[in-house]
Amino acid sequence: SHFNSVEEWMIPKDKPYRSEKYKKWVKTLPCCNCGDNGVDPHHLIGIGNMGGMGTTAPDTMLMPLCRLCHDMMHQNPIMWPDQWQHIAQTLNVAISRGVLK
């Protein structure tokens, strides 16, 4: 379908998608950066218009990161472009395992 503006297909910023079930599932995955267990799900930051001051990206924009890698991601903007690959891999596994339909 065709959209006349970005606003027509964007989810309102004040109502991001939330799913405790999905977040809990992401916690079962190994860290997508180092492979360790003990994941602290990380929401997309610093890219696009999904998160910003006082907001958190939707839960579909989660990736599994251990606490150390999670802290590094927040401290090193040079790592931020890698988030898209991590999110894509996480969503692919979720869909292939029937977690997201």
C-alpha positions as CSV (number, residue, x, y, z in Angstrom):
1,S,0.0,0.0,0.0
2,H,1.0,3.6,-0.4
3,F,1.5,6.1,2.3
4,N,1.4,9.8,1.8
5,S,3.6,10.6,4.8
6,V,5.7,8.9,7.4
7,E,3.1,9.7,10.1
8,E,0.5,7.5,8.3
9,W,2.5,4.3,9.1
10,M,4.3,5.2,12.3
11,I,3.1,3.9,15.7
12,P,2.5,6.8,18.0
13,K,5.6,7.5,20.1
14,D,3.6,7.5,23.3
15,K,2.3,3.9,22.8
16,P,5.2,1.7,21.9
17,Y,4.5,-2.1,21.6
18,R,5.2,-3.9,24.9
19,S,5.3,-7.7,25.5
20,E,6.5,-9.2,28.7
21,K,6.3,-12.6,27.1
22,Y,8.7,-11.6,24.3
23,K,11.0,-9.8,26.7
24,K,11.2,-12.9,28.9
25,W,11.9,-15.1,25.8
26,V,14.8,-12.7,24.7
27,K,16.3,-13.3,28.2
28,T,16.7,-17.0,27.3
29,L,19.0,-16.3,24.4
30,P,22.8,-15.9,24.6
31,C,24.3,-12.4,24.3
32,C,24.3,-11.5,20.6
33,N,27.6,-9.7,21.1
34,C,29.8,-12.1,23.1
35,G,27.7,-15.3,23.4
36,D,27.5,-15.3,27.2
37,N,24.3,-16.2,29.1
38,G,22.6,-14.0,31.7
39,V,21.0,-11.7,29.2
40,D,19.6,-8.2,30.0
41,P,17.4,-7.4,27.0
42,H,18.5,-4.2,25.3
43,H,16.1,-1.8,23.4
44,L,17.4,-0.1,20.3
45,I,19.0,3.3,21.1
46,G,20.4,6.2,19.1
47,I,19.0,5.2,15.7
48,G,15.9,6.4,13.9
49,N,12.9,7.8,15.8
50,M,12.1,4.8,18.0
51,G,13.8,5.8,21.2
52,G,14.9,9.1,22.6
53,M,14.8,11.3,25.6
54,G,12.5,9.7,28.1
55,T,11.2,7.1,25.7
56,T,12.0,3.4,25.1
57,A,11.9,1.7,21.7
58,P,9.1,-0.9,21.2
59,D,9.8,-4.4,22.5
60,T,10.1,-5.6,18.9
61,M,13.4,-3.7,18.9
62,L,15.0,-5.9,21.6
63,M,18.2,-7.8,21.4
64,P,19.9,-10.1,23.9
65,L,22.9,-8.5,25.5
66,C,24.7,-9.6,28.7
67,R,25.1,-6.8,31.3
68,L,28.7,-6.0,30.3
69,C,27.8,-5.8,26.6
70,H,24.6,-3.8,27.4
71,D,26.7,-1.3,29.3
72,M,29.2,-1.1,26.5
73,M,26.4,-0.5,24.0
74,H,25.1,2.5,26.0
75,Q,28.6,3.9,26.3
76,N,29.9,3.5,22.8
77,P,27.8,5.0,20.0
78,I,30.3,3.4,17.5
79,M,28.5,0.1,18.3
80,W,25.0,1.5,17.6
81,P,24.8,0.6,13.9
82,D,25.3,-3.1,14.8
83,Q,22.0,-3.0,16.6
84,W,20.0,-3.5,13.4
85,Q,21.8,-6.8,12.7
86,H,21.2,-8.0,16.3
87,I,17.5,-7.1,16.1
88,A,17.1,-8.8,12.7
89,Q,18.7,-12.0,14.0
90,T,16.6,-11.9,17.2
91,L,13.4,-11.4,15.2
92,N,14.4,-14.1,12.7
93,V,14.8,-16.7,15.6
94,A,11.6,-15.5,17.3
95,I,9.6,-16.0,14.1
96,S,11.2,-19.3,13.1
97,R,10.5,-20.7,16.6
98,G,6.9,-19.4,16.6
99,V,7.5,-16.9,19.4
100,L,6.3,-14.1,17.2
101,K,3.6,-14.9,14.6
